[in-house]
C-alpha cells in the first residue's frame, strides 16, 4: 500500500531502506539532465552496447518535413508487452489478462532549439486516427490505408506504423523513438526509490489496483504503474483523458525530484540509475548514449517551469465506430493550431503582453490589473515581516490573499529567517518556479528577487519598510480565434486557447 500523508499533507520519512529520490522512463527529460554529470567514457561505450535499437522510421518519402531548424521531437511509448513476465508478477501488477501487444502510453516530447524549454503532448490511447498503408508486422503482407485507435498501430505494424500514424495525425516529424514495457517501468522506478504523488481526493481503480488516500503518498514501482495506468476511477469520469493528465503530473513530479535531490552529485547512484534505464528501453538507431549525454549537457538549465504539458483539443471522448467501439475524436482545427505551433518551435503558452516598466514602491499603481502568465491562485505564498513595524506582515498577508494568491500560514516574524530590518521587500523563491515568481514580482513592483535552491513551491515574501500595497494582477485575456480570411493584417490568425500547464503548476510541494 502507499504511504499515507500526514495531516500537513507531507509524507512521513520512509524507512532507511527506502531511497528518497525518483525517476522513470516517462521522465525522459530527467534522464537527459542526469546525464550532465561526469560519467566515464568507458561506461558510456559499455551502456551504448546494451541499448536495443530498431528502425521505426518509414522510407516511403511521405513523412512530414523537419519544420523549424534545431528543435527535436521524441515519441515516447509504453507498451503492454508481458513477454517473459512471471504470472505472480503479472498478478501483482493487476495485469493478469492477455497482453494486447499495443501501446498503453504515448507522448510527444518537443525540445526547442535553444534547449531551455520543452513541450509534452500526451496522446490518448483511444484516439481515432488514420493508419497509413503498411506491412503487417506478423504476416508481412501489404495492408492498405485504414482507420482505428492509435494504440492498435503497434499491434498491426509495430513501432514503424506507430510513428507513421503519429506523424500522419500531427504533421510533426519524429526525430527519435523511445519504447519501454511496463515491467521495465516498475524496475526503473524501484531502482530509483519511488516518487511522491499528491491528490486532493482519494483515487481507487480496481482494474489497475490503484488505491491512494487523499494527500501525498510515496509510491514504489508497482504503485507508480497503477497510478499512470488507472482509467476507471469513480471520481474521474473522463477515463483516458484524466489518465493522460495524471501521467503528465507524474512526469512533472519525477523531473522535480530528480533535479532537486542528490542524484546529480552521486556518480554511483547515477550510474546505477542509467544502467537500469538503458538496459530496459528500445530506441531508434540514431539515438546513442553519447547523443543523450550531449543533449543533457545542453539541457542542464531546464527546470520544471520550462516544461509545458499540453492536452490535444478534443471534439468527442465517446465517438462510436463500428468494430472499434468508443473512441476519442480530436478537434481537428484546434489540434492543428497546437501541432503547427510545435512545428514552428514556438511556446504554446501564448505570451502575455509585456507590462509597462514596474514603478518603484510608493509610486502610483497602474490602472487595471498587470497581465501575468501564471494566475495568482496557482501561486503559493508565505509572508514574513522583515521590519520592526507591528502588523505590517499581517497586512501584506491579507492584501496578497485578497489579490487572489494562495497564502499559506499566517504572517511570520522575519527574524526566524534572519531578517529584521529590511527596507526593500524581498521575494525568495526556488528557481524551479521561475514563472510563478514573476506573478508575485508583478504584484509587488520594486521588490528584490532572491533565488534559493531547494526552497520548494512556496514563495516567501519578506516585507520591507517601503511596502506600499499589492498591485492587482490577472492572466491576460487570450484573443478569440479567427479564420485566416478574417485576419485583418493578412498574417497568421491569433492562437486559440490551448489547454496546457507548466511543470511548476502541477508538481507536488
N, C-alpha and C positions, 0 to 999 in steps of 0.2 A: 504493500500500500504506500501511497505518497505520504510524505511527512506533512502533518497539518501545520498551518501557520499559527502564530501566537495572536493574542488579541490586538497587538500593534500592527499585525499584517506582515511581520517578518518571521521567517522560518528559523526555528532553533538550530544552533550549530550542529552539523552532522557529527556522528561519532568519528574518532580519529581515523578509522579505517576508510572513511569516505573521503574522497578527494573533492575539493571545493571549486573546481573550475570546469568549464564546459565548452563543447564544440560538437558539430555534427556535419554530415555531408551537406545538408541544406545550408549550413554555414560556410559555403564555399568561399565567401568573401573573407571570413575569418581565417580560413586556411591560407589564403594568399597573404594576409597580413602576418600570420605566424611565420611565414617563410622569410620574412625580412631579417630574422635573427641569423647569426653566423652558423651555418651548417656546413660541415666538411664536404669537399667536392667528391671524395671517395664515397661518402654516404649518398650523395645525390646521384652518382652514377649507379650505385647499387639499387637505389629505390627506382630509378628510371627503368631498370631492367625488370622490376616487379609489376610495373603498370601493364594492365591488359588493354590492348589497343584494337580498335576496329576502324573501318572507313564508313561513316554514316552519311556521307555526302553524295548526292546524285551527280552523275556525269552527263545528264541529259541536256544540259545547257539551258534549262528552264528555271534556274534559280534566280532570286532577286539580285539586283546589283548590290554593291557594298555600301551604298548610302554615303554617310558622312565619312570623312577621312580620319583615321586614327582611333576610332572607337572600336569596341569589341562586344560581341553578343554571344553569350553562352546559353545553351539549352541544357538544363539540369533535370534529370528524370529519376524518379524512384520506381523500381519495378516490383511486381508482385511475385517474382520468381521464388520458389520454395525448394528448388533442387538441392538435394543433399542435406536438408534441414531435418533433424530428428523429430519424430512425432511428438515427443514430450515437449520439445521447444516450441513446436507449432501450437500446441495446446496452450502453453504459457502465453504465447503471443496472440491468442484468440484468432488463430489463422489455420484452424484445422481442416477447413474445406479444401476444395480443389483449387490449384493455382490457376489464375486466368491468363497467365503469360501476357500481361498487359502492364501499362504504366499506371501507377497508383498516385503519383505526384508529378507535376510538371511545371517548370517555371523558366522564364527567360530572365537572365541577368545581363543588364546592359551596363558596360563601363564606359564612361565618357572619355574623350581623347585626352583630357588633362589628368585623368585617373584620380580626381578628387571627389567624384560623385558616382553613384550607382543607382540604377532603377531596377526593381524586381517586379516582374509581372507574373502572377500566378494564373495558370490556365486550368479552368475547371475540367475535371476528367471526363465529364459527360457532354462537353461542348460538341455541337453538331457541325462537322466540317466536311470538306471535300478531300478525298484521298486521291492523289494523282495516280496515273497509270503506273503500275509497278510489277515486280515479280513476287509471287507468293513465297514467303521465306521457307515454307515446308515442302511445297511441290516444285518450286522453281518455275511454275507456269506464269505466263504473262496475264495480268489482271487489268481490265480497263478502269478508267476513272469511275469512282463511286462516291457515296457519302455515308457517314456514320459517326459514332462517338470517337473523339480524338484518342482516347486511351486504347482503342482497338487497333490503332495504326501499328503499334508494336506487335500485336498478335499476328497481323496479316503480313507485315513487311519488315518487322524488326526496327532497328534504330534508323535505317535509311528512310523508311516510309514515315517514321515519326518526325524526323527532321523535315522531310519534304512536305508533310501535312501542315506543320507549324509555319514553314516558310510560305506555303500557299495561302494560309489563312491570315497571316500578319503582314506579308510582304517585307519581312525583316530577314536579312541574310544571317544565318547562324554561322559563327566563326569556329566555335568549339562545342563539343558534346561531352557531357559527364553523366554517367549512369551508376546507380548503386541499388542493390536489392535490400529489402528491409531487414534481413538478418545482419548484413554488414552495418546498417544504420545503428542497430542495437549495440553491436560490438564497439563501434567508434564512440558512441555516447558513454558507454560504460568505461571504456578506456580513459575517457576524459573526466569522469567523475560526475556526470549528470548535469542538470541545469535546473534553475528555479523558474517556475512559471506562476503567474498570478491570474486570478479570475474573480470578478466581483460576485459571481454566483456559482453554486455547485455545478459540476459537469459530470454527467454519467451517461455512458453509452455501453449497453450490454454487449453489443456486437464487437466493438473494438476492445472492450474490457476497461475502458477509462472510468475512473471513479475518483474524482477530485473534490475536495471541500472548497468552499469559498475561501479566498485569501491566497496566500503564497505557499506553494508546495515544491519540495525538492524531488525531481523526477530522475529515475535511473533510465537505462536504455529502453527497457520494456515499456515503462510508463510513458516515456517520450514518444515512442512509436504509437502507443494507444492515443496519445494526445493529437498527433499530427494526422492520424488516420480516421479519427472519430467523425462520423457524419450522420449519426442517428441520435441526436440529443433532444430530449423533450423541450429543453429550454431554448433550442435553436431550430426553428422550422425551416431554415434556409438550406439545410443539408450540405451539399457540395460547396456552396458559396461561403457559408460560415467556416467550413473546414479550411478553405484556402486562406481566409483571414487569420485563422489560428496558426496555420503554417508560417505565415509571414511574421506573426508575433513571435513564434518560436525562433525563427531565424534572427529577428532583431535582438532577442534576449541572448542568444548564443553569441552573436557578434559583440554585444556589450560585455558579456562575461569574459570572452576570450581576449578582449583588448584592455580590460581593466584589472586583470589579475596578474600573477607572476609567471604566466605561461611563456611570455617572450623572453624572460630573463633566465629561464632554466633549460639549458641545452638538452639535458637528459629527458625531461618531460616532453620537450618539443619534439625530439626525435622519436620518442615513443608514440606521440600523437600522430605525427605524419606517417610513421610506419603503418599504423592502423588504418589511416585514410587511404594511402596509396596502395596498400595491399588488397583493398576491397572495392576499388572502383574500376570502371571501364571508361576509357576516354578515346577521343579521336586520335588518329595517327600523328597529327601535327602538334599535340599537346604533350610537353615534356616537363619533368620536374624542374629542369633548369629554366624553362619558359615560365613556369609558375613562380619560381624564385625571382626572376627579373620583374615579372608583373607585380609580385608582392612588394618589391622594393619601391616601385613607383606608386604603390597604393598605401604606403605605410602611414600617410597622414589622414586616411579615410576614417571617419568616425560614424557612429550611428546616425548623427544628424545629417550626414551626407548621403544616406541611403534612403531612397524613396520607394515605398511599397504601393503598387497600383493594382486596382481591380479592373478587369475588362468590362466595359459597359454592356449590359445585357438587355435584351428585349423580352425574354421569357426564361424562367427557370424550370418550366414544365411544358416543354414543346414535345408533343407526342408524335412519334414517327413509327409507322408500321415496321415491325421487325426489330426495332431498337427500343421501343418504349419511351419513357420520359427522357428528354434530352434538354440541354441548355443551349439557348439560341442567343447569339450575340446581337447587339445593336450595331449593325454594320457601319452606319455613318459615324457614330460616336467612337466606335472602336478604331475606325480608320484614323481619326484625329490622334488618338493615343499612339498608334503604331507609327504614324508619319512623324510625330514628334520625336519618338525614339530614333527613327531612321535619320532624322536631321540632327541628332545628338543635342537636342535642346532639353532643358529641365522641364519635366511635365507639370511641375508646380508653377503655374504662371506667376512670375514675379510681380509683386505689387509695385505701384508707382513709388519712386524714391521720395521719402518725406523731405520736407524742407529742412534746412540746417537746424539742428536742435538748439533751442535757446538755452542759455545758462539758467540755473535755478534762480528764481526770484523775478525773472522777466515774464512778460505776458504769455499766457498759454495760447497755442494756435487755435484757430476756430475749427470746430469739428474734430472727430477722432483722428489720430495719426494712423495711417494704414500700416498694418503689420502682416507678416506671413503666418505666424502661429497664434491662434486665438488665446487670449489671457486665461480662459477657462481650462486650457490644457497645460498651463504653466504653474508649477507648484512653488510657493514662495514661503520662506521663513524670515521674519523680520527681527532685527536686533537694534536696540537703541545704543548708538555709538557715542552718545553725549551724556552730559550730566543733567539734561533737561528732563524732568519727570514727565512721563506721559507721551513723549514725542514718538517713541516706538509704537505705543498702542494706537496713536493717531494714524501713523503710516500703515499699520496693520489693517485698521478699519477702512482706510481710504483705498488701499490696494484690493481688499475684498469687495468693496463697492464698485471698483472698476472691473470686476469680473475675474480677478486672479484667484487661484485655488490656494488660499492661505492655510498654513499648517497650524501648529500650536500658537498660543498667544505670544505676543512680542516678548523677546528675552533681553536680558541685560548684555550689552556689548562686551562687558568685562569678561564674560565667560569665554570669549574668543580673543581676548587680549586687546580690545579696542574700547576706549572710554572717552576720548577727546577728539573725535573726528569732526572735521569741518565739512568735507565733501562726502556725500553719500557714496558708499562702495557697494558694488554688486559682485558678489563672489559666486562663481559658477564652475561646473565641470565642463571642460572643453567639448565633451561628447554632446552637450546640449547647447551648441553654439547658435542654433537657430532660435531656440526658446528664449535665450537670454536677450536677444535683440528686441523681443516684445517688452521685457522688463526695462531695458535701456530706453526704449521709446516712451514708456510711461514715466520714467524718471530722468528727463533730459539733464545733462550736466553731470551725471554720475560717473564714477570711475569703474571700469570693468576689471575684475581681478580673477583670471582663470586659476583653478585649483584642481589638479588631477585627483580623481577618485572621490570627489565631493558627493557625487550621486545626482539624482534627478532634481532634488530640491534646490532651488536657487536662493542664496542668502542675501538679504538686503540689510546692510548696516547703515542706519540712518545717521547722516551728519547734521551739524547745526544749520547748514544752508538749505535744508529740506523745506520746500515750499509747496508741497502737494503733489498729486498724481495727475498726469496728463491723460485724458481719455484715449484709448487705443481700440482699434477694431480691424478685423480682417477686411482687406479691400474687396469691394464687390467685383465678382467675375462678370465680364461682359457677356451678354446673351449671344449664342451662336447665330451666325447669319450665313446664308448661302453665298458662294463666290460671286454670283451675279449681283447680289445686293451690297457687296463691299464697295463703299464709296470711293476708295482710293484705287481700286482695281488690283490691290495686292492681296496677300493671304487673309483669309477670314479670321476673325477673333476666335480663340480657342474655347470650345465649350467646356463646362466643368468636367473634370476627371476625378473619380474617387481615388484619392491617394493620401498617404500619410508618411511622415518621416520616421526613421527608427527611434528618434528621441521622444516621439509622441506615443509609441506603443510599448516601449520597453518597461519592464517592472522596475520599481525604485530600488 
